[in-house]
Amino acid sequence: MGRNIRTRRLALGWTQEYLAEQLGVEMNTVSRMECGVHMPSLERLEALAGVIGLSLAELIGGASPNRLDQAGRQAMFFRTRGGKA
């Protein structure tokens, strides 16, 4: 799961600090989740999945690397277009 969080965060171009701000947690909490040291509550997992644009199943480990790469490319496309489709 930590690898999926990190992969998605990097695909979005976000720092751990920015993701932490979006979740209302400390940056070290994000770091600990990505390293697999901290397992958040179900409520926090649902919030995290929503913030980074993955389903809960994808976040927990059901996503293929291709799915995460595709999501990252889409995020990059929209960022370079100023968020416009």
LINGI-V702511 format. One record per helix or strand of 3 or more residues. SS is the DSSP state (~ for helix, > for strand). FROM is the first residue (numbers start at 0). TO is the last residue. If there is no record, write none. Layout:
SS,FROM,TO  SS,FROM,TO
//
This chain:
~,1,10  ~,15,22  ~,26,34  ~,41,51  ~,55,61  ~,64,79
//
